[in-house]
C-alpha cells in the first residue's frame, strides 16, 4: 500500500535484519523505484543489504549517541483509577467482569469492587489516563460510570473483599528530560 500512495521519490526506512523483508524491499526498490534505507543488525545477510539503496549497521549508526544512565530511567509506579456512579446492590462479580473487560486493553486489573464504586490498578499513569478516557461514560450493569485518577472526593462504602484495602496516593512521577539524539545526515539519492 505504501508504494501505491507514495510514488517515487518516496523513501522507505526499515529497521530490521530479518531476511524475510528482502522480497518486499527488492520490489520497492526495483519495481516501484522507491529509495530504500536499511538499518540492520550485525547478523543481517548480504542478500538483505543488497536490496537497499543504502544500508547501515544499527550499532554503528547509534554508537555516537550518549547512553542513558540507569539512575535516571523512570520507574513505573502503580496508579489507581477510581470508578464511581455504580448503584448500590449490584452483583459485584458482574461489575468486576465488566470492568475487567473495559480495562484489559490498557493493562488494567480490578483491585476492588464495592457498593457505589471500584478501584482499578495500572502499572503507569499513562495507561491509567488512557483507560480513563476509554471507560468514562461506559455502561456497567446499567450504570453510566465516571472514572477518575486520584483520591475520590466523597467517601464510598468499604470494599467487600477479605483483605484490608490500603490505598496510597502519590503524585505522578517527575518527568525526566529525554536525551538529545543526534542523527547522521544521510545523502539523498540521485534524481
Contact map, one row per residue, 1 for C-alpha under 8 A:
11111000000000000000000000000000000000000000000000000000000000000000000000000000000000000000000000000000000000000000000000000000000000000000000000000000000000000000000000000000000000000000000
11111100000000000000000000000000000000000000000000000000000000000000000000000000000000000000000000000000000000000000000000000000000000000000000000000000000000000000000000000000000000000000000
11111110000000000000000000010001010000000000000000000000000000000000000000000000000000000000000000000000000000000000000000000000000000000000000000000000000000000000000000000000000000000000000
11111110000000000000000000000000000000000000000000000000000000000000000000000000000000000000000000000000000000000000000000000000000000000000000000000000000000000000000000000000000000000000000
11111110000000000000000000000000000000000000000000000000000000000000000000000000000000000000000000000000000000000000000000000000000000000000000000000000000000000000000000000000000000000000000
01111111010000000000000000000000000000000000000000000000000000000000000000000000000000000000000000000000000000000000000000000000000000000000000000000000000000000000000000000000000000000000000
00111111110000000000000000000001010000000000000000000000000000000000000000000000000000000000000000000000000000000000000000000000000000000000000000000000000000000000000000000000000000000000000
00000111111000000000000000000001111000000000000000000000000000000000000000000000000000000000000000000000000000000000000000000000000000000000000000000000000000000000000000000000000000000000000
00000011111000000000000000000000111000000000000000000000000000000000000000000000000000000000000000000000000000000000000000000000000000000000000000000000000000000000000000000000000000000000001
00000111111100000000000000000000011000000000000000000000000000000000000000000000000000000000000000000000000000000000000000000000000000000000000000000000000000000000000000000000000000000000000
00000001111110000000000000000000011110000000000000000000000000000000000000000000000000000000000000000000000000000000000000000000000000000000000000000000000000000000000000000000000000000000000
00000000011111000000000000000000011110000000000000000000000000000000000000000000000000000000000000000000000000000000000000000000000000000000000000000000000000000000000000000000000000000000000
00000000001111100000000000000000000111100000000000000000000000000000000000000000000000000000000000000000000000000000000000000000000000000000000000000000000000000000000000000000000000000000000
00000000000111110000000000000000000111100000000000000000000000000000000000000000000000000000000000000000000000000000000000000000000000000000000000000000000000000000000000000000000000000000000
00000000000011111000000000000000000001110000000000000000010000000000000000000000000000000000000000000000000000000000000000000000000000000000000000000000000000000000000000000000000000000000000
00000000000001111100000000000000000001111000000000000000000000000000000000000000000000000000000000000000000000000000000000000000000000000000000000000000000000000000000000000000000000000000000
00000000000000111110000000000000000000111111100100000000000000000000000000000000000000000000000000000000000000000000000000000000000000000000000000000000000000000000000000000000000000000000000
00000000000000011111110000000000000000000001000100000000000000000000000000000000000000000000000000000000000000000000000000000000000000000000000000000000000000000000000000000000000000000000000
00000000000000001111110000000000000000000001101100000000000000000000000000000000000000000000000000000000000000000000000000000000000000000000000000000000000000000000000000000000000000000000000
00000000000000000111111000000000000000000000000000000000000000000000000000000000000000000000000000000000000000000000000000000000000000000000000000000000000000000000000000000000000000000000000
00000000000000000111111110000000000000000000000100000000000000000000000000000000000000000000000000000000000000000000000000000000000000000000000000000000000000000000000000000000000000000000000
00000000000000000111111111000000000000000000001100100000000000000000000000000000000000000000000000000000000000000000000000000000000000000000000000000000000000000000000000000000000000000000000
00000000000000000001111111100000000000000000000000000000000000000000000000000000000000000000000000000000000000000000000000000000000000000000000000000000000000000000000000000000000000000000000
00000000000000000000111111110000000000000000000000000000000000000000000000000000000000000000000000000000000000000000000000000000000000000000000000000000000000000000000000000000000000000000000
00000000000000000000111111111000000100000000000000110000000000000000000000000000000000000000000000000000000000000000000000000000000000000000000000000000000000000000000000000000000000000000000
00000000000000000000011111111110000000000000000000110000000000000000000000000000000000000000000000000000000000000000000000000000000000000000000000000000000000000000000000000000000000000000000
00000000000000000000001111111111000000000000000000000000000000000000000000000000000000000000000000000000000000000000000000000000000000000000000000000000000000000000000000000000000000000000000
00100000000000000000000111111111111100000000000000000000000000000000000000000000000000000000000000000000000000000000000000000000000000000000000000000000000000000000000000000000000000000000000
00000000000000000000000011111111111100000000000000111000000000000000000000000000000000000000000000000000000000000000000000000000000000000000000000000000000000000000000000000000000000000000000
00000000000000000000000001111111110000000000000000000000000000000000000000000000000000000000000000000000000000000000000000000000000000000000000000000000000000000000000000000000000000000000000
00000000000000000000000001111111100000000000000000000000000000000000000000000000000000000000000000000000000000000000000000000000000000000000000000000000000000000000000000000000000000000000000
00100011000000000000000000111111110000000000000000000000000000000000000000000000000000000000000000000000000000000000000000000000000000000000000000000000000000000000000000000000000000000000000
00000001100000000000000000011111111000000000000000000000000000000000000000000000000000000000000000000000000000000000000000000000000000000000000000000000000000000000000000000000000000000000000
00100011111100000000000000011101111100000000000000000000000000000000000000000000000000000000000000000000000000000000000000000000000000000000000000000000000000000000000000000000000000000000000
00000001111100000000000000011000111110000000000000011000000000000000000000000000000000000000000000000000000000000000000000000000000000000000000000000000000000000000000000000000000000000000100
00000000001111000000000010011000011111000000000000111100000000000000000000000000000000000000000000000000000000000000000000000000000000000000000000000000000000000000000000000000000000000000000
00000000001111000000000000000000001111100000000000011111000000000000000000000000000000000000000000000000000000000000000000000000000000000000000000000000000000000000000000000000000000000000000
00000000000011110000000000000000000111110000000010011111000000000000000000000000000000000000000000000000000000000000000000000000000000000000000000000000000000000000000000000000000000000000000
00000000000011111000000000000000000011111000000000000011110000000000000000000000000000000000000000000000000000000000000000000000000000000000000000000000000000000000000000000000000000000000000
00000000000000111000000000000000000001111111000000000011110000000000000000000000000000000000000000000000000000000000000000000000000000000000000000000000000000000000000000000000000000000000000
00000000000000011000000000000000000000111111000000000000111000000000000000000000000000000000000000000000000000000000000000000000000000000000000000000000000000000000000000000000000000000000000
00000000000000001000000000000000000000011111000000000000111000000000000000000000000000000000000000000000000000000000000000000000000000000000000000000000000000000000000000000000000000000000000
00000000000000001000000000000000000000011111100000000000000000000000000000000000000000000000000000000000000000000000000000000000000000000000000000000000000000000000000000000000000000000000000
00000000000000001110000000000000000000011111110110000000000000000000000000000000000000000000000000000000000000000000000000000000000000000000000000000000000000000000000000000000000000000000000
00000000000000001010000000000000000000000011111110000000000000000000000000000000000000000000000000000000000000000000000000000000000000000000000000000000000000000000000000000000000000000000000
00000000000000000000000000000000000000000001111111000000000000000000000000000000000000000000000000000000000000000000000000000000000000000000000000000000000000000000000000000000000000000000000
00000000000000000010010000000000000000000000111111100000000000000000000000000000000000000000000000000000000000000000000000000000000000000000000000000000000000000000000000000000000000000000000
00000000000000001110110000000000000000000001111111110000000000000000000000000000000000000000000000000000000000000000000000000000000000000000000000000000000000000000000000000000000000000000000
00000000000000000000000000000000000001000001111111110110000000000000000000000000000000000000000000000000000000000000000000000000000000000000000000000000000000000000000000000000000000000000000
00000000000000000000000000000000000000000000011111111000000000000000000000000000000000000000000000000000000000000000000000000000000000000000000000000000000000000000000000000000000000000000000
00000000000000000000010011001000000100000000001111111000000000000000000000000000000000000000000000000000000000000000000000000000000000000000000000000000000000000000000000000000000000000000000
00000000000000000000000011001000001111000000000111111110000000000000000000000000000000000000000000000000000000000000000000000000000000000000000000000000000000000000000000000000000000000000000
00000000000000000000000000001000001111000000000001111110000000000000000000000000000000000000000000000000000000000000000000000000000000000000000000000000000000000000000000000000000000000000000
00000000000000000000000000000000000111000000000010011111000000000000000000000000000000000000000000000000000000000000000000000000000000000000000000000000000000000000000000000000000000000000000
00000000000000000000000000000000000011110000000010011111100000000000000000000000000000000000000000000000000000000000000000000000000000000000000000000000000000000000000000000000000000000000000
00000000000000000000000000000000000011110000000000000111110110000000000000000000000000000000000000000000000000000000000000000000000000000000000000000000000000000000000000000000000000000000000
00000000000000000000000000000000000000111100000000000011111110000000000000000000000000000000000000000000000000000000000000000000000000000000000000000000000000000000000000000000000000000000000
00000000000000100000000000000000000000111100000000000001111111000000000000000000000000000000000000000000000000000000000000000000000000000000000000000000000000000000000000000000000000000000000
00000000000000000000000000000000000000001100000000000000111111100000000000000000000000000000000000000000000000000000000000000000000000000000000000000000000000000000000000000000000000000000000
00000000000000000000000000000000000000000000000000000001111111110000000000000000000000000000000000000000000000000000000000000000000000000000000000000000000000000000000000000000000000000000000
00000000000000000000000000000000000000000000000000000001111111110000000000000000000000000000000000000000000000000000000000000000000000000000000000000000000000000000000000000000000000010000000
00000000000000000000000000000000000000000000000000000000011111111000000000000000000000000000000000000000000000000000000000000000000000000000000000000000000000000000000000000000000000000000000
00000000000000000000000000000000000000000000000000000000001111111100000000000000000000000000000000000000000000000000000000000000000000000000000000000000000000000000000000000000000000000000000
00000000000000000000000000000000000000000000000000000000000111111100000000000000000000000000000000000000000000000000000000000000000000000000000000000000000000000000000000000000000001000000000
00000000000000000000000000000000000000000000000000000000000001111110000000000000000000000000000000000000000000000000000000000000000000000000000000000000000000000000000000000000000011000000000
00000000000000000000000000000000000000000000000000000000000000111111000000000000000000000000000000000000000000000000000000000000000000000000000000000000000000000000000000000000001010000000000
00000000000000000000000000000000000000000000000000000000000000001111100000000000000000000000000000000000000000000000000000000000000000000000000000000000000000000000000000000000000000000000000
00000000000000000000000000000000000000000000000000000000000000000111110110000000000000000000000000000000000000000000000000000000000000000000000000000000000000000000000000000000001000000000000
00000000000000000000000000000000000000000000000000000000000000000011111110000000000000000000000000000000000000000000000000000000000000000000000000000000000000000000000000000000000000000000000
00000000000000000000000000000000000000000000000000000000000000000001111110000000000000000000000000000000000000000000000000000000000000000000000000000000000000000000000000000000000000000000000
00000000000000000000000000000000000000000000000000000000000000000000111110000000000000000000000000000000000000000000000000000000000000000000000000000000000000000000000000000000000000000000000
00000000000000000000000000000000000000000000000000000000000000000001111111000000000000000000000000000000000000000000000000000000000000000000000000000000000000000000000000000001000000000000000
00000000000000000000000000000000000000000000000000000000000000000001111111100000000000000000000000000000000000000000000000000000000000000000000000000000000000000000000000000001000000000000000
00000000000000000000000000000000000000000000000000000000000000000000000111110000000000000000000000000000000000000000000000000000000000000000000000000000000000000000000000001001000000000000000
00000000000000000000000000000000000000000000000000000000000000000000000011111000000000000000000000000000000000000000000000000000000000000000000000000000000000000000000000000000000000000000000
00000000000000000000000000000000000000000000000000000000000000000000000001111100000000000000000000000000000000000000000000110000000000000000000000000000000000000000000000000000000000000000000
00000000000000000000000000000000000000000000000000000000000000000000000000111110000000000000000000000000000000000000000000111000000000000000000000000000000000000000000000001000000000000000000
00000000000000000000000000000000000000000000000000000000000000000000000000011111000000000000000000000000000000000000000011111000000000000000000000000000000000000000000000000000000000000000000
00000000000000000000000000000000000000000000000000000000000000000000000000001111100000000000000000000000000000000000000011111001000000000000000000001000000000000000000000000000000000000000000
00000000000000000000000000000000000000000000000000000000000000000000000000000111110000000000000000000000000000000000001111000001000000000000000000001100000000000000000000000000000000000000000
00000000000000000000000000000000000000000000000000000000000000000000000000000011111000000000000000000000000000000000001111000001000100000000000000111100000000000000000000000000000000000000000
00000000000000000000000000000000000000000000000000000000000000000000000000000001111100000000000000000000000000000000111100000000000000000000000000111111000000000000000000000000000000000000000
00000000000000000000000000000000000000000000000000000000000000000000000000000000111111000000000000000000000000000000111100000000000000000000000011110000000000000000000000000000000000000000000
00000000000000000000000000000000000000000000000000000000000000000000000000000000011111000000000000000000000000000001110000000000000000000000000011100000000000000000000000000000000000000000000
00000000000000000000000000000000000000000000000000000000000000000000000000000000001111100000000000000000000000000001100000000000000000000000001111000000000000000000000000000000000000000000000
00000000000000000000000000000000000000000000000000000000000000000000000000000000001111110100000000000000000000000011100000000000000000000001001110000000000000000000000000000000000000000000000
00000000000000000000000000000000000000000000000000000000000000000000000000000000000011111100000000000000000000000011000000000000000000000000001000000000000000000000000000000000000000000000000
00000000000000000000000000000000000000000000000000000000000000000000000000000000000001111100000000000000000000000011000000000000000000000000000000000000000000000000000000000000000000000000000
00000000000000000000000000000000000000000000000000000000000000000000000000000000000000111110000000000000000000000010000000000000000000000000000000000000000000000000000000000000000000000000000
00000000000000000000000000000000000000000000000000000000000000000000000000000000000001111111011000000000000000000010000000000000000000000000100000000000000000000000000000000000000000000000000
00000000000000000000000000000000000000000000000000000000000000000000000000000000000000001111111000000000000000000000000000000000000000000000000000000000000000000000000000000000000000000000000
00000000000000000000000000000000000000000000000000000000000000000000000000000000000000000111111100000000000000001100000000000000000000000000000000000000000000000000000000000000000000000000000
00000000000000000000000000000000000000000000000000000000000000000000000000000000000000000011111110000000000000000000000000000000000000000000000000000000000000000000000000000000000000000000000
00000000000000000000000000000000000000000000000000000000000000000000000000000000000000000111111111000000000000000000000000000000000000000000100000000000000000000000000000000000000000000000000
00000000000000000000000000000000000000000000000000000000000000000000000000000000000000000111111111100000000000001000000000000000000000000001100000000000000000000000000000000000000000000000000
00000000000000000000000000000000000000000000000000000000000000000000000000000000000000000001111111110000000001001000000000000000000000000000000000000000000000000000000000000000000000000000000
00000000000000000000000000000000000000000000000000000000000000000000000000000000000000000000111111111000000000000000000000000000000000000000000000000000000000000000000000000000000000000000000
00000000000000000000000000000000000000000000000000000000000000000000000000000000000000000000011111111100000000000000000000000000000000000001100000000000000000000000000000000000000000000000000
00000000000000000000000000000000000000000000000000000000000000000000000000000000000000000000001111111110000001000000000000000000000000000001000000000000000000000000000000000000000000000000000
00000000000000000000000000000000000000000000000000000000000000000000000000000000000000000000000111111111000111000000000000000000000000000000000000000000000000000000000000000000000000000000000
00000000000000000000000000000000000000000000000000000000000000000000000000000000000000000000000011111111100000000000000000000000000000000000000000000000000000000000000000000000000000000000000
00000000000000000000000000000000000000000000000000000000000000000000000000000000000000000000000001111111100000000000000000000000000001100000000000000000000000000000000000000000000000000000000
00000000000000000000000000000000000000000000000000000000000000000000000000000000000000000000000000111111111110000000000100000000001000100000000000000000000000000000000000000000000000000000000
00000000000000000000000000000000000000000000000000000000000000000000000000000000000000000000000000011111111110000000000000000000000000000000000000000000000000000000000000000000000000000000000
00000000000000000000000000000000000000000000000000000000000000000000000000000000000000000000000000001111111100000000000000000000000000000000000000000000000000000000000000000000000000000000000
00000000000000000000000000000000000000000000000000000000000000000000000000000000000000000000000000000011111100000000000001000011011000000000000000000000000000000000000000000000000000000000000
00000000000000000000000000000000000000000000000000000000000000000000000000000000000000000000000000000011111110000000000001100010000000000000000000000000000000000000000000000000000000000000000
00000000000000000000000000000000000000000000000000000000000000000000000000000000000000000000000000010011111111000000000111100011001000000000000000000000000000000000000000000000000000000000000
00000000000000000000000000000000000000000000000000000000000000000000000000000000000000000000000000010011001111100000000111000000000000000000000000000000000000000000000000000000000000000000000
00000000000000000000000000000000000000000000000000000000000000000000000000000000000000000000000100110000000111111000011110000000000000000000000000000000000000000000000000000000000000000000000
00000000000000000000000000000000000000000000000000000000000000000000000000000000000000000000000000000000000011111000011110000000000000000000000000000000000000000000000000000000000000000000000
00000000000000000000000000000000000000000000000000000000000000000000000000000000000000000000000000000000000001111100011100000000000000000000000000000000000000111000000000000000000000000000000
00000000000000000000000000000000000000000000000000000000000000000000000000000000000000000001001100000000000001111110111000000000000000000000000000000000000000110000000000000000000000000000000
00000000000000000000000000000000000000000000000000000000000000000000000000000000000000000001000000000000000000011111110000000000000000000000000000000000000011110000000000000000000000000000000
00000000000000000000000000000000000000000000000000000000000000000000000000000000000001111100000000000000000000001111100000000000000000000000000000000000000111100000000000000000000000000000000
00000000000000000000000000000000000000000000000000000000000000000000000000000000000111110000000000000000000000000111110000000000000000000000000000000000000110000000000000000000000000000000000
00000000000000000000000000000000000000000000000000000000000000000000000000000000011111000000000000000000000000001111111000000000000000000000000000000000000100000000000000000000000000000000000
00000000000000000000000000000000000000000000000000000000000000000000000000000000011100000000000000000000000001111101111100000000000000000000000000000000000000000000000000000000000000000000000
00000000000000000000000000000000000000000000000000000000000000000000000000000001111000000000000000000000000001111000111110000000000000000000000000000000000000000000000000000000000000000000000
00000000000000000000000000000000000000000000000000000000000000000000000000000001111000000000000000000010000111110000011111000000000000000000000000000000000000000000000000000000000000000000000
00000000000000000000000000000000000000000000000000000000000000000000000000000111100000000000000000000000000111100000001111100001000000000000000000000000000000000000000000000000000000000000000
00000000000000000000000000000000000000000000000000000000000000000000000000000111100000000000000000000000011110000000000111111011000000000000000000000000000000000000000000000000000000000000000
00000000000000000000000000000000000000000000000000000000000000000000000000011110000000000000000000000000001100000000000011111011000000000000000000000000000000000000000000000000000000000000000
00000000000000000000000000000000000000000000000000000000000000000000000000011110000000000000000000000000000000000000000001111111000000000000000000000000000000000000000000000000000000000000000
00000000000000000000000000000000000000000000000000000000000000000000000000001110000000000000000000000000000000000000000001111111100000000000000000000000000000000000000000010000000000000000000
00000000000000000000000000000000000000000000000000000000000000000000000000000000000000000000000000000000000000000000000000011111110000000000000000000000000000000000000000000000000000000000000
00000000000000000000000000000000000000000000000000000000000000000000000000000000000000000000000000000000011100000000000001111111111000000000000000000000000000000000000000000000000000000000000
00000000000000000000000000000000000000000000000000000000000000000000000000000011100000000000000000000000010100000000000011111111111100000000000000001000000000000000000000000000000000000000000
00000000000000000000000000000000000000000000000000000000000000000000000000000000000000000000000000000000000000000000000000001111111110000000000000001000000000000000000000000000000000000000000
00000000000000000000000000000000000000000000000000000000000000000000000000000000000000000000000000000000010000000000000000000111111111000000000000000000000000000000000000000000000000000000000
00000000000000000000000000000000000000000000000000000000000000000000000000000000000000000000000000000010010100000000000000000011111111100000000000000000000000000000000000000000000000000000000
00000000000000000000000000000000000000000000000000000000000000000000000000000000100000000000000000000000000000000000000000000001111111110000000000111000000000000000000000000000000000000000000
00000000000000000000000000000000000000000000000000000000000000000000000000000000000000000000000000000000000000000000000000000000111111110000000000000000000000000000000000000000000000000000000
00000000000000000000000000000000000000000000000000000000000000000000000000000000000000000000000000000100000000000000000000000000011111110000000000000000000000000000000000000000000000000000000
00000000000000000000000000000000000000000000000000000000000000000000000000000000000000000000000000000110000000000000000000000000001111111100000011100000000000000000000000000000000000000000000
00000000000000000000000000000000000000000000000000000000000000000000000000000000000000000000000000000000000000000000000000000000000111111100000011100000000000000000000000000000000000000000000
00000000000000000000000000000000000000000000000000000000000000000000000000000000000000000000000000000000000000000000000000000000000000111110000111000000000000000000000000000000000000000000000
00000000000000000000000000000000000000000000000000000000000000000000000000000000000000000000000000000000000000000000000000000000000000111111001110000000000000000000000000000000000000000000000
00000000000000000000000000000000000000000000000000000000000000000000000000000000000000000000000000000000000000000000000000000000000000001111111110000000000000000000000000000000000000000000000
00000000000000000000000000000000000000000000000000000000000000000000000000000000000001000000001001100000000000000000000000000000000000000111111110000000000000000000000000000000000000000000000
00000000000000000000000000000000000000000000000000000000000000000000000000000000000000000100011001000000000000000000000000000000000000000011111000000000000000000000000000000000000000000000000
00000000000000000000000000000000000000000000000000000000000000000000000000000000000000000000000000000000000000000000000000000000000000000011111100000000000000000000000000000000000000000000000
00000000000000000000000000000000000000000000000000000000000000000000000000000000000011100000000000000000000000000000000000000000000000000111111110000000000000000000000000000000000000000000000
00000000000000000000000000000000000000000000000000000000000000000000000000000000000011000000000000000000000000000000000000000000000000001111011111000000000000000000000000000000000000000000000
00000000000000000000000000000000000000000000000000000000000000000000000000000000001111000000000000000000000000000000000000000000000000111111001111100000000000000000000000000000000000000000000
00000000000000000000000000000000000000000000000000000000000000000000000000000000001110000000000000000000000000000000000000000000000000111000000111110000000000000000000000000000000000000000000
00000000000000000000000000000000000000000000000000000000000000000000000000000000111100000000000000000000000000000000000000000000000100110000000011111000000000000000000000000000000000000000000
00000000000000000000000000000000000000000000000000000000000000000000000000000000111000000000000000000000000000000000000000000000000100000000000001111101000000000000000000000000000000000000000
00000000000000000000000000000000000000000000000000000000000000000000000000000011110000000000000000000000000000000000000000000001100100000000000000111110000000000000000000000000000000000000000
00000000000000000000000000000000000000000000000000000000000000000000000000000001110000000000000000000000000000000000000000000000000000000000000000011111000000000000000010000000000000000000000
00000000000000000000000000000000000000000000000000000000000000000000000000000000010000000000000000000000000000000000000000000000000000000000000000001111100000000000000010000000000000000000000
00000000000000000000000000000000000000000000000000000000000000000000000000000000010000000000000000000000000000000000000000000000000000000000000000010111111000000000000000000000000000000000000
00000000000000000000000000000000000000000000000000000000000000000000000000000000000000000000000000000000000000000000000000000000000000000000000000000011111000000000000000000000000000000000000
00000000000000000000000000000000000000000000000000000000000000000000000000000000000000000000000000000000000000000000000000000000000000000000000000000001111100000000000000000000000000000000000
00000000000000000000000000000000000000000000000000000000000000000000000000000000000000000000000000000000000000000000000000000000000000000000000000000001111110000000000000000000000000000000000
00000000000000000000000000000000000000000000000000000000000000000000000000000000000000000000000000000000000000000011100000000000000000000000000000000000011111000000000000000000000000000000000
00000000000000000000000000000000000000000000000000000000000000000000000000000000000000000000000000000000000000000111000000000000000000000000000000000000001111100000000000000000000000000000000
00000000000000000000000000000000000000000000000000000000000000000000000000000000000000000000000000000000000000000110000000000000000000000000000000000000000111110000000000000000000000000000000
00000000000000000000000000000000000000000000000000000000000000000000000000000000000000000000000000000000000000011110000000000000000000000000000000000000000011111000100000000000000000000000000
00000000000000000000000000000000000000000000000000000000000000000000000000000000000000000000000000000000000000011100000000000000000000000000000000000000000001111100000000000000000000000000000
00000000000000000000000000000000000000000000000000000000000000000000000000000000000000000000000000000000000000010000000000000000000000000000000000000000000000111111000000000000000000000000000
00000000000000000000000000000000000000000000000000000000000000000000000000000000000000000000000000000000000000000000000000000000000000000000000000000000000000011111000000000000000000000000000
00000000000000000000000000000000000000000000000000000000000000000000000000000000000000000000000000000000000000000000000000000000000000000000000000000000000000001111100000000000000000000000000
00000000000000000000000000000000000000000000000000000000000000000000000000000000000000000000000000000000000000000000000000000000000000000000000000000000000000001111110000000000000000000000000
00000000000000000000000000000000000000000000000000000000000000000000000000000000000000000000000000000000000000000000000000000000000000000000000000000000000000100011111000000000000000000000000
00000000000000000000000000000000000000000000000000000000000000000000000000000000000000000000000000000000000000000000000000000000000000000000000000000000000000000001111100000000000000000000000
00000000000000000000000000000000000000000000000000000000000000000000000000000000000000000000000000000000000000000000000000000000000000000000000000000000000000000000111110000000000000000000000
00000000000000000000000000000000000000000000000000000000000000000000000000000000000000000000000000000000000000000000000000000000000000000000000000000000000000000000011111000000000000000000000
00000000000000000000000000000000000000000000000000000000000000000000000000000000000000000000000000000000000000000000000000000000000000000000000000000110000000000000001111100000000000000000000
00000000000000000000000000000000000000000000000000000000000000000000000000000000000000000000000000000000000000000000000000000000000000000000000000000000000000000000000111110000000000000000000
00000000000000000000000000000000000000000000000000000000000000000000000000000000000000000000000000000000000000000000000000000000000000000000000000000000000000000000000011111000000000000000000
00000000000000000000000000000000000000000000000000000000000000000000000000000000000000000000000000000000000000000000000000001000000000000000000000000000000000000000000001111100000000000000000
00000000000000000000000000000000000000000000000000000000000000000000000001001000000000000000000000000000000000000000000000000000000000000000000000000000000000000000000000111110000000000000000
00000000000000000000000000000000000000000000000000000000000000000000000000000000000000000000000000000000000000000000000000000000000000000000000000000000000000000000000000011111000000000000000
00000000000000000000000000000000000000000000000000000000000000000000000000000000000000000000000000000000000000000000000000000000000000000000000000000000000000000000000000001111100000000000000
00000000000000000000000000000000000000000000000000000000000000000000000111000000000000000000000000000000000000000000000000000000000000000000000000000000000000000000000000000111110000000000000
00000000000000000000000000000000000000000000000000000000000000000000000000000000000000000000000000000000000000000000000000000000000000000000000000000000000000000000000000000011111000000000000
00000000000000000000000000000000000000000000000000000000000000000000000000000000000000000000000000000000000000000000000000000000000000000000000000000000000000000000000000000001111100000000000
00000000000000000000000000000000000000000000000000000000000000000101000000000000000000000000000000000000000000000000000000000000000000000000000000000000000000000000000000000000111110000000000
00000000000000000000000000000000000000000000000000000000000000000000000000000000000000000000000000000000000000000000000000000000000000000000000000000000000000000000000000000000011111000000000
00000000000000000000000000000000000000000000000000000000000000001100000000000000000000000000000000000000000000000000000000000000000000000000000000000000000000000000000000000000001111100000000
00000000000000000000000000000000000000000000000000000000000000011000000000000000000000000000000000000000000000000000000000000000000000000000000000000000000000000000000000000000000111110000000
00000000000000000000000000000000000000000000000000000000000000000000000000000000000000000000000000000000000000000000000000000000000000000000000000000000000000000000000000000000000011111000000
00000000000000000000000000000000000000000000000000000000000010000000000000000000000000000000000000000000000000000000000000000000000000000000000000000000000000000000000000000000000001111100000
00000000000000000000000000000000000000000000000000000000000000000000000000000000000000000000000000000000000000000000000000000000000000000000000000000000000000000000000000000000000000111110000
00000000000000000000000000000000000000000000000000000000000000000000000000000000000000000000000000000000000000000000000000000000000000000000000000000000000000000000000000000000000000011111000
00000000000000000000000000000000000000000000000000000000000000000000000000000000000000000000000000000000000000000000000000000000000000000000000000000000000000000000000000000000000000001111100
00000000000000000000000000000000000000000000000000000000000000000000000000000000000000000000000000000000000000000000000000000000000000000000000000000000000000000000000000000000000000000111110
00000000000000000000000000000000001000000000000000000000000000000000000000000000000000000000000000000000000000000000000000000000000000000000000000000000000000000000000000000000000000000011111
00000000000000000000000000000000000000000000000000000000000000000000000000000000000000000000000000000000000000000000000000000000000000000000000000000000000000000000000000000000000000000001111
00000000100000000000000000000000000000000000000000000000000000000000000000000000000000000000000000000000000000000000000000000000000000000000000000000000000000000000000000000000000000000000111
